Amino acid sequence: MRNTIQTAVLWWRVTHYKPIAPVDQSDLEFDIPGDAKTYVDLDIHMSVLGKLVAQDGSALEKTDNTTLVNNLLHSLFSQCNVTLNAVSVSSSQDLYNYKSYLETLLTYRHDASQSHLTNAFWNPDEGDFIAQNLPADTKNRGYQARWKLTYKNSEIEMHGRVSGGLFNVP
């Protein structure tokens, strides 16, 4: 029996791109150049490193009743526009965070929320909604998971797929 070899893909590499403008402005812009000899896979991922602190910049205390929202990676952005060769092919009209939340909710099974979706800070709310409970006392497991990752004032690294438009192939 002869082994067949797929010759359409001879090699591949992961390339990291940083924003082309300073991050302290309101827009993040990336330039991903293309050429005739390279195929760019549109399964594009994004990584963000951040930290939750009190308003005065000090560390959060264990008694602080605050944490981050579910699906934080995608909630950081309100809009995602894709331009190919100076032609706009996708525009989110300030609804990126909602569209990505619904896409995640409707595309992935429950077991994904226990594995790779947690990289984008996806911890669905379950149980009671907090009102005046301290995070340690609430039965909302999603809220507790997010709170445990943030109250220690540690850095949070998030990683996930860019949602919507051309990138919606899971």
C-alpha positions as CSV (number, residue, x, y, z in Angstrom):
1,M,0.0,0.0,0.0
2,R,1.4,3.4,-1.0
3,N,1.1,6.4,1.3
4,T,-0.4,9.5,-0.3
5,I,1.0,12.9,0.6
6,Q,-0.9,16.2,0.5
7,T,1.3,18.5,-1.5
8,A,-1.0,21.5,-1.6
9,V,0.4,22.8,1.8
10,L,4.1,22.4,1.8
11,W,4.7,24.4,5.1
12,W,2.9,26.8,7.4
13,R,3.8,29.3,10.0
14,V,2.1,31.5,12.6
15,T,2.9,35.1,12.3
16,H,2.3,37.7,15.1
17,Y,1.2,41.2,14.2
18,K,1.2,44.1,16.5
19,P,-0.9,47.3,16.0
20,I,0.6,49.8,13.6
21,A,-0.4,52.7,15.8
22,P,0.0,53.3,19.6
23,V,-2.4,51.3,21.7
24,D,-3.4,54.3,23.8
25,Q,-5.6,55.6,21.0
26,S,-9.2,54.6,20.5
27,D,-8.6,52.5,17.3
28,L,-6.4,49.5,16.9
29,E,-5.2,48.9,13.3
30,F,-3.3,46.0,12.0
31,D,-1.7,45.6,8.6
32,I,-1.4,42.0,7.3
33,P,0.4,42.2,4.0
34,G,-0.3,39.6,1.3
35,D,1.6,38.4,-1.7
36,A,0.8,36.1,-4.7
37,K,2.8,33.1,-3.2
38,T,1.2,33.1,0.3
39,Y,-2.2,32.0,1.4
40,V,-3.5,33.9,4.4
41,D,-5.8,31.8,6.6
42,L,-8.7,33.9,7.8
43,D,-8.9,32.0,11.1
44,I,-7.3,35.1,12.8
45,H,-6.8,35.1,16.5
46,M,-6.1,37.9,18.9
47,S,-4.3,38.1,22.2
48,V,-4.7,40.8,24.9
49,L,-2.9,41.2,28.2
50,G,-4.5,43.3,30.9
51,K,-5.2,43.9,34.6
52,L,-8.3,44.9,36.6
53,V,-7.5,47.5,39.3
54,A,-9.5,49.9,41.4
55,Q,-10.3,53.4,40.0
56,D,-7.3,54.9,41.9
57,G,-5.0,52.2,40.4
58,S,-4.6,50.2,43.6
59,A,-5.1,46.5,43.9
60,L,-8.6,45.1,44.3
61,E,-9.5,43.6,47.7
62,K,-11.1,40.3,48.3
63,T,-14.2,42.1,49.6
64,D,-14.6,44.2,46.4
65,N,-17.9,43.2,44.7
66,T,-16.7,43.6,41.2
67,T,-15.3,41.6,38.3
68,L,-15.3,41.6,34.5
69,V,-18.1,40.8,32.1
70,N,-18.5,37.4,30.4
71,N,-16.7,37.2,27.0
72,L,-14.3,40.0,28.0
73,L,-12.0,39.7,25.1
74,H,-14.7,40.5,22.6
75,S,-16.4,43.0,24.9
76,L,-13.4,45.2,24.8
77,F,-14.2,46.2,21.3
78,S,-17.3,47.8,19.9
79,Q,-16.4,47.6,16.2
80,C,-14.4,45.5,13.8
81,N,-13.9,46.6,10.2
82,V,-12.1,44.5,7.6
83,T,-10.5,46.2,4.5
84,L,-8.9,44.2,1.7
85,N,-6.9,46.2,-0.9
86,A,-8.4,49.4,0.4
87,V,-12.0,48.1,-0.1
88,S,-14.2,47.7,3.0
89,V,-15.6,44.1,3.0
90,S,-16.9,44.0,6.5
91,S,-18.2,46.6,9.0
92,S,-19.7,45.8,12.4
93,Q,-21.6,49.1,13.0
94,D,-20.7,49.4,16.7
95,L,-22.2,46.0,17.5
96,Y,-19.1,43.8,17.5
97,N,-19.4,42.9,21.2
98,Y,-23.0,41.8,20.9
99,K,-22.4,39.9,17.6
100,S,-19.4,38.0,19.0
101,Y,-21.3,37.1,22.2
102,L,-24.2,35.7,20.2
103,E,-21.8,34.0,17.7
104,T,-20.0,32.2,20.6
105,L,-23.3,31.3,22.3
106,L,-24.9,29.8,19.2
107,T,-21.8,28.3,17.6
108,Y,-20.1,26.3,20.4
109,R,-21.4,23.5,22.6
110,H,-21.4,23.7,26.4
111,D,-18.2,21.7,26.7
112,A,-16.3,24.4,24.8
113,S,-17.2,26.8,27.6
114,Q,-15.2,24.6,29.9
115,S,-12.1,24.5,27.7
116,H,-10.8,26.8,25.0
117,L,-13.5,29.5,25.3
118,T,-12.2,30.3,28.8
119,N,-9.1,31.8,27.1
120,A,-11.4,34.7,25.9
121,F,-12.7,35.0,29.5
122,W,-15.9,33.2,28.6
123,N,-17.5,32.1,31.9
124,P,-21.3,32.0,31.4
125,D,-23.4,33.2,34.3
126,E,-25.1,30.3,36.1
127,G,-27.3,30.3,39.2
128,D,-28.4,33.4,41.1
129,F,-27.5,36.9,39.9
130,I,-25.5,38.9,42.4
131,A,-27.2,41.8,44.0
132,Q,-25.6,42.4,47.4
133,N,-23.8,39.1,47.8
134,L,-20.0,39.0,48.0
135,P,-18.5,37.1,45.1
136,A,-17.5,34.2,47.4
137,D,-21.1,33.9,48.7
138,T,-22.9,33.9,45.4
139,K,-24.1,30.7,43.6
140,N,-23.3,32.3,40.2
141,R,-20.4,30.0,39.1
142,G,-19.5,32.1,36.1
143,Y,-19.2,35.3,38.2
144,Q,-17.2,33.4,40.8
145,A,-14.7,32.1,38.1
146,R,-14.2,35.6,36.7
147,W,-13.9,37.1,40.1
148,K,-11.2,34.6,41.2
149,L,-9.1,35.5,38.2
150,T,-9.3,39.3,38.8
151,Y,-9.4,40.1,42.5
152,K,-5.8,39.0,43.1
153,N,-4.7,41.9,40.8
154,S,-2.9,39.5,38.6
155,E,-2.5,40.1,34.9
156,I,-5.1,38.5,32.6
157,E,-4.1,37.0,29.3
158,M,-6.9,36.5,26.9
159,H,-6.8,34.7,23.5
160,G,-9.5,34.0,21.0
161,R,-10.7,34.1,17.4
162,V,-11.7,37.4,15.8
163,S,-15.5,37.2,15.3
164,G,-17.8,38.1,12.4
165,G,-17.5,39.0,8.8
166,L,-14.9,37.0,7.0
167,F,-13.7,35.2,10.1
168,N,-16.9,33.3,11.0
169,V,-15.7,29.8,10.1
170,P,-15.2,27.9,13.4
